[in-house]
């Protein structure tokens, strides 16, 4: 096996000999790529837009060749089945290639958010016991953050420039890494003999606790989402072109970008740049996607940007997920652009959408109907079913569910109960089978489709010497979308103001976790036992902000009315 300093001088059998697998033989990489490379080798698989605006394309044959080359490089590096590969990369062909290569050799790729701070990446590298970390050039500096991760042997950076220093770890460019696998191609000529239930990949979520948890998914889960949502709702076909604003590290983005198009030999568009209306319009005009995926916050931004009414002329359906879609925004968007909008709810734990609007029968303000292959139930706090029209806790079951959270036994038992998964959402079902969201069951905030833990934001603000009390709540903005707002009480004689606290959050929190407003109060309401009344504080914040968390950060001071 490779040492930290040198690759093997000649090929050796690094993949262990495996007995006949138990279960249905199935390798997701073989199904998604090699199957299409054999059937339609010259069909375009990927159109990739780089940071400089240049465009690359790969056919299925070219992608299959690239996946095999990277699989050989992973074997040469000593990566073994079920060892983790932490991927912090922009949406580019290399990200899909290394993800698929990991699946091919039976390893477990773990794509993580590119918006996290170095300390967050370090936590995930340690928690996942990552054997290798792969970084895009724009995230090369994060390589130093993973130093000290006990199981780490390799860092690979997609760059030709200076590499980060990571003591005790072999650090290479992408070119050096792939070249080292040249002699190992024969060892990956066939995929590792995984079965449908074999561990395939993890996705980290902090949805219900605020603490990052690795949701573990099977090889078969990818096929399951394609054969349920993509087939049942989207009716995706080989002539479709998908474009997802939601990035690959989201469960939503992974399905939109990889699973759904590759399940039928269709094409996907990757845009490595930060999402914005101008860039999106260019993709719509130049690449002409037929299926467009984003979240309500981004759809609101596209409306506000004043895109031409024919911007979505090539798109047969827009898909939304990640947070509830306000009815007024839904109607404005569809009325402006004349495109069908399919809202839905999915989760990292379920991998993709399990309740969705359907073409020709959507209802603004409703999430929609059950996707074929899934069951849902709405229960009261005692676990008993509630009648239609009565709010309750939403539970779901389906074959795409994660097998649990890595090394999180207690929370796994709370969320995964038999075949059922607790979503943490409050829902109501109509008599004719339409489901509507009433918000989160707990206090976790979903802003822009990303989970935000109030506890983490509150801890950051409490660390400021001038903050005596703080509560972070969700407040709807002018489009009805929830945004985090911090309500604080300052210490006597405090010199800090709201602007100072905004800067404090900027230095210590990822962008999506920062509060939209800092609202300063003289005091915060409490119960008779001294507990802060979060629901009442939220009401006061909404009142003080005029009913909406508008985009500015104007300091607001004074006491509650």
N, C-alpha and C positions, 0 to 999 in steps of 0.2 A: 504494500500500500504506500501511497505517496507520503513522504515526510513533510514537515512544514517548509522545508527549504528546497526540495527537489521533487520533481515528478519521477515515476519509475523510468528506468533507462530503457525498458522494453515492456511490451504488453504482458500483463499477468492477469489471471482470472479474478478481477476485483468484485464482480457480482457473484454472490454465493449461489451454489447449485441448489435449486429449490425442488422439493417433491411436487407431485401433481397438486395444484391448488384446490382448496375446498371452496366450492361455490362456482358461480357462473364466470368463466374466464372473460375478462373485459379490461382493456386498458384504454383510458379516455383519450390519450394522445393518439393512439393508433386509430381510434374511432373518429376523432375530429379532423385529423390531418392525413394520415397515410391512406385511409379509405378513399378520401377525395383525390389524393395525388394519383392513385391508381385509376380511378374512374374518370376524372377530368383534370389531367395534369396541367393543362395550359389555362385553366380558368383562373381569373384573378382572385386571390385570397385576401390580400391586404393592400390598401392604399395608405401610405404613411406620410403625414405632413410634419416636417421637422421644425425646430425652433426658428430656423432662418427662413422658413417658408418653402424650402425645397421639398420635392415630392419623390418618394420611392414607391415602387410596387413589387409585390411578390406573387407569383403563381402558387398554386398548391404544390406543384412539384418542387419549386424553389424553397418553399417553406418547409416541406418534408425533409429536404436535404439539409437545411439549416438546423432543424430540430435534431436530426441525427448527429450532426457535427457537434452541437452543444452537449448533447447527451454523452458523446464520447469524451468531451472535455471534462464533464462532471465525473465520469468514471475515472479518468486519468488523475483527477484531483483527489480521488479516494472517497468520493461521496457514495454512500451505500443506501440501500432501500430503507425507507421510512426516516432517514435523516433529513433535517429541515434546511431549506434554502430561503433566507430572508431576502426579499426583493423590494428595494426602494427605488423605483424607476418611473420616469415619465412614460406615457403611452407611446410606445415605439415598437418596431418589429422584434427587437432584441428581448423586450419584456415578454411578449407572447412566446418567443422561441425558448427562452430559458424556463418559463413556466411549463410549457409542453414537454421540454426535454426532461425536466424533473419528473413529470408524470411517467414519461417513457421508461425511465430506469427505476421506477418505484419509489423515488424520493418524494418529499413533501414540500412543495414550494409554498411560501408564505408571503404573498404580496401585502405590503403595508403602506399606510398613508404617506404621501410625499409632503404633507402639511405639518408633520410632527416635528417637535424640537429634538435636538440631539439626545437629551436625557430620556425622551420617550423612546427613541430608537434603541438606545442602550438597554432599556427595560425589556423591550420586545425581543432583542437578540438573546438576552439572558434567559428570559422566560421560555422562549421556544427552543432553547439549546441549539441554536442555529450552527450548522457545520460550515456554511458559507454564506457570505453576504454579497449581493450584487447590486451595484449602484449606477444610476445614470450619471453623466458628467456633472450635471447641475447639482447633484447631491453628493459629490465626491467627499466633501468635508465631513460628512456624517461617518465616513470610515473610521476616523479617529475616535468617534464616540463609542464604538463597539469594542474598543480595546478592553481586555479584561473579561470578556465573555468566555466562560470556561471551555466550551466545546468548539469554539471558532478556530478554524485552521486556514480559511481562505477568504480574501476580500477581492472582488473583481470590479473594476470601474470601467464604464463605457467611455473611455477617453484615450487620447494620445498624448496628453499633457502630464504635468506632475501628479504623482500619486500621493495619497495620504499616508502618514506613517502610523502603523499599527503594530506595536511591539509583539513579537512572538507569533506573528501571523504572516502568511505569504500574501503579498499584495501584488496584483498584476492588472495590466490593461486587458480589455476584452480580446484584443488581437492575440496577446500572449497566451491568454487562457484557452482560446479556441485552437490555437496552433498546437498546444500541448496534447490535444486529443486526437491528432491526426492518425496515430498508430493504433488507436483503440476502436476504430470504426466497426471492426468485425464483432466486437463484444456487444454492440448495441444494434446489430442488424435486425434482431428481433426484440420486441419490448420485454421488459421484465414481466414475468407471469402473474400479474395482478388479477384480482377478481373484482366483481362489481362492488363488493363490500370492503375492499382494501383501502387503507388510508390514502388520500389523494392530495389534499391541500388544506391549509387553515386560512381563516380570515378572522382578524381580530376585531372585536366589538366591545364597547363599554356600555351597551344599551341599558341594562337593567340595574347595574350596580355602580357605574362610574369607574370601575377597575377594569383594565384591559383583559379580555378573555379570548383565548384562541378557540373559535368554533371549528371543530374538526369535521371535514366532509369526505365522503367516499368517492371513488371513481364513478360509481353508478349515479351519483347525485347530479353530475353534469348532464348525463343523458336524460335523467328524469325531468329536469326543468325544460329541456328542449322538447320532450315528448308530451309535456303538459301545457305550460303557458305558451311556448313558441308555436306549437302546433295548434292547440285548442283555441287560443285567442288571436294570435297574430297571423296564423296560417302562412308562416314564413316559407319561402320557396327559393330555389337556386338563383333566380333573377333579382332577388332583393339585395339592397345595399344598406347596411346599418351604420348609423353614426350615433355614438353615445357621448353626451357632454359629461355624464357621470364617469369618472375615471375607473380604470381596471381594478384598482385595489378595493373598490366597493363590490359587494356581492351583486348588486344591480348592474354595475358597469361590466363586471366579468361576463355575466350572461349576455348582455347586449353586444359586447365587443367580440367575444370569442365563441361561447357555447352556441348561441342561436344561429349566427350565420354559418359557422363551420359544421353545424349539425346537418345542414342541407346543401353544402357546397356553395354557399352564397359568399358575398364579399363584405368586408368591414373597412371602415375609414378610421384611422388613428390620427389624432391631433395632439402633438406633444406639448403645445403651448397652454398657457393658462386660459380657461374659457372666458370668452367675452363676445358681445353681440357682433362686432365687426368680423372677428375670426369665424364665428358661426355662420354669418351671412356668406362669407367666401366659400366655406365648405358646402353650404346649400347650393350656391350658384355653380361651383366648379365640379363638385363630386356627385351632386344630385342623388343624395340618399333617398331611399324609399321608406325607411323606418327611422324615426328620430326619437332619442331617449334623453330625458332631462328630468328635473324636479320642479315643483311649483315656483320656488324662489327664482329659478333661472327663467322659467316661462314669463314671470312677471318682469324680469329684467329685459327680456326681448321685446315685450310690449312697450316698456318705458323707453326703449332705444329707438322706437319709431321705424322698425324694419318695414320694407315695402310689403304691401298686402299680398304680393305673389311670391314672397320669400320661400314659402313652403310648397311651391308648385309641384316639385318632384315627390313630395312626401305623401304616402297614402295613409299613414297614421303616426301621430305623436303619442308617445307613451310617457306617463308621469308616475313617479313613486318617490318614496323617501319621507313624505309628510302629507298631511291632509291637504286636498286641493279645494280652496274656497270656491263656492258656486259662482260668485260674481266674477272672479278671475277666470274661471273655466269658460264662462259665457263670453267674456270680453275677448279671450284669446281665440276661441273657435270662431266667433263672429268677425274678428279682424282678419284672420288668415284663411278662413274657410277650410280648415283641415280638421280631421277627426281626432279627438283627444281621448285616449284610453287611460284613465286613472287607475291606480292599483295600490295594493299594500303587499309588501314582501318583508323579508328580514334577513339578516346575516345568518341566523339559525336555520331558516327555511331555504336559503340560497337565492330565491327569486320570488316573483309575485304569485300569490295564491288566491287573492280576491281581486277581481278586475272588472272594469267596464268592458263591454263588448261592442264591436262595430255595429252601428245601427241601433243600439239600444242603451246608450249611456244616459245617466241622469246626473246633471250638475249637482255637486254637493254630496253625492254618494260614491263610495269606493267601488261599488259594483256587485257582481255575483261571484260565486265560487268558481274557481278554475277546475276543469275536469282533473280528477286524480287527487283532489284535496277535500277534506272535511273540516268544518268549523263548528264550534259550539260557543254559546255565550252563557256564562255562569255567574251566579252571585258570589258574594264573598265567602259563602259556606260551601261553594263548589256545586251548587244545584242549578239546573237549567232555568233560565228565565223565559217568559213568554215573548213572542214577537212584540216589538214596540217598547220593550223594557231594556234599559241599558245594563250592561254587565261586562265581565272580563272576557276578552276574546282568546280562545284557544284554537289551535289548528293542528291537523295531522296530515302527513303526506310523505311519500318516499324520499323526497329531497332533504328531509330534516337532517341536521348535523347529528353526529353520534354523541355529542356532549362538548364540554369545554375542557381543554387541556389543563390538567392539574387543578381543577376547581370543582371538587366533589360536591360541596355543599350547595353551591349555586346551580350546578348541573341537576341535582335532585329537585331543586325548586322549579326550574324552568322546563326540564324534560321529564315528564311523568308518563311512563308507559309509551304509548304511541303519540301522546299529545304534547304540544309545546305551548307554553304560556307566552303570549306576545307582549304583555304589559300594556295593551291598549284597551280602552273602554269603547265598546261598539254597541250598536243597536241594529236589529234585523227587522226589515219590513215583512209583512205577510206574504209578499210575492218574491222574497229571497234576495232583496238588495240590502247590502251592509253599509252602514254609515259610521264614520269615526266621531267620537266625542272627546278625543284627546288621550293623553297618557294616563295610565292607572296610577303611576307613581310620579315623582317630581322630576324625573329626567326630562330634559328639554331636547326637542328635535328641531334644530335650526338649519335651514338650507339643506335638509336631508341628512344631516350629520348629528349624531348624538352628542350632547353637551351635558356633562355632569355638573349640576349646581355646586356640589360639594367641592370640586376641584377649583372652580372659579372663586368660590367663597374663601377657600384656604389661601389662595393667592392674595386676595384683598385683605384678609385678616393679618397677613404677614407685614402689611404696611403699618408703620408706627402710629399713623393718625386715624386708623379705622378702629372703632370700638365695636360695632356690630355690622353684619352684612347678611343679606338674604338675596339670592339670585332667583328670579322668577321669569317665566315666559310671558311676553306681552305681544299681541298681534300688531303687525305693522299695517300700513295703509291698504295692503292687499289682503289682509287677513292671515298672513303667515307669521308663525311664532318666532320671536327673537329673544335672546337672553338680555335681561335688564338687571343691573345690580342696584339694590336699595341699601344705602349705608347710613350709619350714624357715626359721625366723627368724634374723636376724643376732645375734651375741653381744650380750647386754645389751639386747635389743630391749624397748621399752616396750609395743608394740602387742600386742593379743590378737586372738582370732578375731572378737570383736564389732567391733573397730576396722577389721579388714580387710573385714568385711561392709559397714560404712558406706562404706569406700573404694570398694568395687565399686558400691554404690548410687549414688554420685556420678558415676561414670564409665561405667557400662554400662547398656544398656537392661534392663528388668526381666527379660525372658526369658533374658538372657545371664548373670545373676548366679548364682553357685554356691549350691546348696541348703545346703551345709555348707562351713565352713572347718575342715579337720583339720590340726592342727599336729603335726609330727614332729620328732624330734631329728635325723634324717637320712633320706634317701631311697635306696632300693637302686639300684645302678648295675651296668652290665656291666663286664667286664674292661677295656674300652676307655674307661670313664668315662661312657658314655651312660646316661641315666636309663631304668630298666626300667618303662615305662608299664604293661605288663600286670601286673607284680608290685605296683606301686603301687596299681593298681586293686584287686587282691586284698586288700591291706592295708587300703585304705579300706573295703571291704565288711566285712572282719573287725572293724574298729574301730567301725563303725556298726551292728554287730549284724545285718548282712545287708540293711539297708534304709536309704535316705536319707530319714528321717522329716522331716516338715515343719518341726520346730523348728530353731533355729540355736544350739544349746547348744555352747559352746566345748569342744573335745576336745583335750587336750594329751598330750605324752609321746612316746616313741620307738616304733618298730615292734617287735613281739614277736620 
